[in-house]
């Protein structure tokens, strides 16, 4: 059997990201879980997690960085 999978560059491309994973990112963030831990648990890159949060206007990292 030929085991062909998507290239790594496409694996985490947002259009290919499952809607369920996006919802999980949002739910975990709403529960107070940090971006790094969400990325680790869902096998995503941190910028992808941040991108999902920014799409929904709930990413707070920019605000926190400006206040420090």
PyMOL commands that place a pseudoatom at each C-alpha (Angstrom):
pseudoatom trace, name=CA, resn=UNK, resi=1, chain=A, elem=C, hetatm=0, pos=[0.000, 0.000, 0.000]
pseudoatom trace, name=CA, resn=UNK, resi=2, chain=A, elem=C, hetatm=0, pos=[1.351, 3.426, -0.925]
pseudoatom trace, name=CA, resn=UNK, resi=3, chain=A, elem=C, hetatm=0, pos=[1.196, 5.565, 2.207]
pseudoatom trace, name=CA, resn=UNK, resi=4, chain=A, elem=C, hetatm=0, pos=[1.057, 9.068, 0.777]
pseudoatom trace, name=CA, resn=UNK, resi=5, chain=A, elem=C, hetatm=0, pos=[0.542, 11.927, 3.191]
pseudoatom trace, name=CA, resn=UNK, resi=6, chain=A, elem=C, hetatm=0, pos=[0.405, 15.659, 2.704]
pseudoatom trace, name=CA, resn=UNK, resi=7, chain=A, elem=C, hetatm=0, pos=[3.761, 17.399, 2.573]
pseudoatom trace, name=CA, resn=UNK, resi=8, chain=A, elem=C, hetatm=0, pos=[4.790, 19.003, 5.857]
pseudoatom trace, name=CA, resn=UNK, resi=9, chain=A, elem=C, hetatm=0, pos=[4.359, 22.466, 4.353]
pseudoatom trace, name=CA, resn=UNK, resi=10, chain=A, elem=C, hetatm=0, pos=[0.656, 21.768, 3.748]
pseudoatom trace, name=CA, resn=UNK, resi=11, chain=A, elem=C, hetatm=0, pos=[0.019, 19.875, 6.956]
pseudoatom trace, name=CA, resn=UNK, resi=12, chain=A, elem=C, hetatm=0, pos=[-0.646, 23.001, 9.031]
pseudoatom trace, name=CA, resn=UNK, resi=13, chain=A, elem=C, hetatm=0, pos=[-1.787, 25.373, 6.318]
pseudoatom trace, name=CA, resn=UNK, resi=14, chain=A, elem=C, hetatm=0, pos=[-4.953, 27.002, 7.687]
pseudoatom trace, name=CA, resn=UNK, resi=15, chain=A, elem=C, hetatm=0, pos=[-7.220, 26.110, 4.758]
pseudoatom trace, name=CA, resn=UNK, resi=16, chain=A, elem=C, hetatm=0, pos=[-6.443, 22.451, 5.423]
pseudoatom trace, name=CA, resn=UNK, resi=17, chain=A, elem=C, hetatm=0, pos=[-6.874, 22.735, 9.179]
pseudoatom trace, name=CA, resn=UNK, resi=18, chain=A, elem=C, hetatm=0, pos=[-9.914, 20.882, 10.371]
pseudoatom trace, name=CA, resn=UNK, resi=19, chain=A, elem=C, hetatm=0, pos=[-12.737, 23.024, 11.713]
pseudoatom trace, name=CA, resn=UNK, resi=20, chain=A, elem=C, hetatm=0, pos=[-12.827, 20.818, 14.806]
pseudoatom trace, name=CA, resn=UNK, resi=21, chain=A, elem=C, hetatm=0, pos=[-9.217, 21.721, 15.626]
pseudoatom trace, name=CA, resn=UNK, resi=22, chain=A, elem=C, hetatm=0, pos=[-9.974, 25.416, 15.210]
pseudoatom trace, name=CA, resn=UNK, resi=23, chain=A, elem=C, hetatm=0, pos=[-12.871, 25.089, 17.635]
pseudoatom trace, name=CA, resn=UNK, resi=24, chain=A, elem=C, hetatm=0, pos=[-10.648, 23.242, 20.077]
pseudoatom trace, name=CA, resn=UNK, resi=25, chain=A, elem=C, hetatm=0, pos=[-8.065, 26.050, 19.898]
pseudoatom trace, name=CA, resn=UNK, resi=26, chain=A, elem=C, hetatm=0, pos=[-10.788, 28.597, 20.642]
pseudoatom trace, name=CA, resn=UNK, resi=27, chain=A, elem=C, hetatm=0, pos=[-12.241, 26.566, 23.514]
pseudoatom trace, name=CA, resn=UNK, resi=28, chain=A, elem=C, hetatm=0, pos=[-8.869, 25.953, 25.135]
pseudoatom trace, name=CA, resn=UNK, resi=29, chain=A, elem=C, hetatm=0, pos=[-7.959, 29.617, 24.855]
pseudoatom trace, name=CA, resn=UNK, resi=30, chain=A, elem=C, hetatm=0, pos=[-11.287, 30.619, 26.376]
pseudoatom trace, name=CA, resn=UNK, resi=31, chain=A, elem=C, hetatm=0, pos=[-10.486, 28.299, 29.287]
pseudoatom trace, name=CA, resn=UNK, resi=32, chain=A, elem=C, hetatm=0, pos=[-7.292, 30.238, 29.939]
pseudoatom trace, name=CA, resn=UNK, resi=33, chain=A, elem=C, hetatm=0, pos=[-4.826, 27.833, 28.312]
pseudoatom trace, name=CA, resn=UNK, resi=34, chain=A, elem=C, hetatm=0, pos=[-1.806, 29.556, 26.744]
pseudoatom trace, name=CA, resn=UNK, resi=35, chain=A, elem=C, hetatm=0, pos=[-0.958, 29.489, 23.052]
pseudoatom trace, name=CA, resn=UNK, resi=36, chain=A, elem=C, hetatm=0, pos=[2.190, 27.425, 23.559]
pseudoatom trace, name=CA, resn=UNK, resi=37, chain=A, elem=C, hetatm=0, pos=[0.389, 24.686, 25.456]
pseudoatom trace, name=CA, resn=UNK, resi=38, chain=A, elem=C, hetatm=0, pos=[-2.481, 24.634, 22.945]
pseudoatom trace, name=CA, resn=UNK, resi=39, chain=A, elem=C, hetatm=0, pos=[0.017, 24.249, 20.111]
pseudoatom trace, name=CA, resn=UNK, resi=40, chain=A, elem=C, hetatm=0, pos=[1.803, 21.432, 21.926]
pseudoatom trace, name=CA, resn=UNK, resi=41, chain=A, elem=C, hetatm=0, pos=[-1.386, 19.534, 22.727]
pseudoatom trace, name=CA, resn=UNK, resi=42, chain=A, elem=C, hetatm=0, pos=[-2.860, 19.834, 19.232]
pseudoatom trace, name=CA, resn=UNK, resi=43, chain=A, elem=C, hetatm=0, pos=[0.400, 19.277, 17.365]
pseudoatom trace, name=CA, resn=UNK, resi=44, chain=A, elem=C, hetatm=0, pos=[0.252, 22.719, 15.768]
pseudoatom trace, name=CA, resn=UNK, resi=45, chain=A, elem=C, hetatm=0, pos=[2.825, 25.443, 15.380]
pseudoatom trace, name=CA, resn=UNK, resi=46, chain=A, elem=C, hetatm=0, pos=[2.416, 28.412, 17.733]
pseudoatom trace, name=CA, resn=UNK, resi=47, chain=A, elem=C, hetatm=0, pos=[1.967, 30.921, 14.866]
pseudoatom trace, name=CA, resn=UNK, resi=48, chain=A, elem=C, hetatm=0, pos=[-0.963, 28.835, 13.582]
pseudoatom trace, name=CA, resn=UNK, resi=49, chain=A, elem=C, hetatm=0, pos=[-2.637, 28.946, 17.003]
pseudoatom trace, name=CA, resn=UNK, resi=50, chain=A, elem=C, hetatm=0, pos=[-2.066, 32.704, 17.206]
pseudoatom trace, name=CA, resn=UNK, resi=51, chain=A, elem=C, hetatm=0, pos=[-3.408, 33.119, 13.678]
pseudoatom trace, name=CA, resn=UNK, resi=52, chain=A, elem=C, hetatm=0, pos=[-6.636, 31.301, 14.580]
pseudoatom trace, name=CA, resn=UNK, resi=53, chain=A, elem=C, hetatm=0, pos=[-7.066, 33.499, 17.653]
pseudoatom trace, name=CA, resn=UNK, resi=54, chain=A, elem=C, hetatm=0, pos=[-6.423, 36.649, 15.606]
pseudoatom trace, name=CA, resn=UNK, resi=55, chain=A, elem=C, hetatm=0, pos=[-9.016, 35.552, 13.027]
pseudoatom trace, name=CA, resn=UNK, resi=56, chain=A, elem=C, hetatm=0, pos=[-11.574, 35.588, 15.831]
pseudoatom trace, name=CA, resn=UNK, resi=57, chain=A, elem=C, hetatm=0, pos=[-10.234, 38.825, 17.374]
pseudoatom trace, name=CA, resn=UNK, resi=58, chain=A, elem=C, hetatm=0, pos=[-9.390, 37.164, 20.678]
pseudoatom trace, name=CA, resn=UNK, resi=59, chain=A, elem=C, hetatm=0, pos=[-5.588, 37.149, 20.594]
pseudoatom trace, name=CA, resn=UNK, resi=60, chain=A, elem=C, hetatm=0, pos=[-4.360, 39.129, 23.596]
pseudoatom trace, name=CA, resn=UNK, resi=61, chain=A, elem=C, hetatm=0, pos=[-0.607, 38.683, 23.107]
pseudoatom trace, name=CA, resn=UNK, resi=62, chain=A, elem=C, hetatm=0, pos=[-0.163, 42.002, 21.319]
pseudoatom trace, name=CA, resn=UNK, resi=63, chain=A, elem=C, hetatm=0, pos=[-1.861, 43.864, 24.166]
pseudoatom trace, name=CA, resn=UNK, resi=64, chain=A, elem=C, hetatm=0, pos=[0.145, 42.061, 26.856]
pseudoatom trace, name=CA, resn=UNK, resi=65, chain=A, elem=C, hetatm=0, pos=[3.419, 42.765, 25.073]
pseudoatom trace, name=CA, resn=UNK, resi=66, chain=A, elem=C, hetatm=0, pos=[2.631, 46.515, 24.899]
pseudoatom trace, name=CA, resn=UNK, resi=67, chain=A, elem=C, hetatm=0, pos=[1.783, 46.742, 28.611]
pseudoatom trace, name=CA, resn=UNK, resi=68, chain=A, elem=C, hetatm=0, pos=[4.982, 45.030, 29.811]
for i in range(1, 68): cmd.bond("trace and resi %d" % i, "trace and resi %d" % (i + 1))
show_as sticks, trace
zoom trace
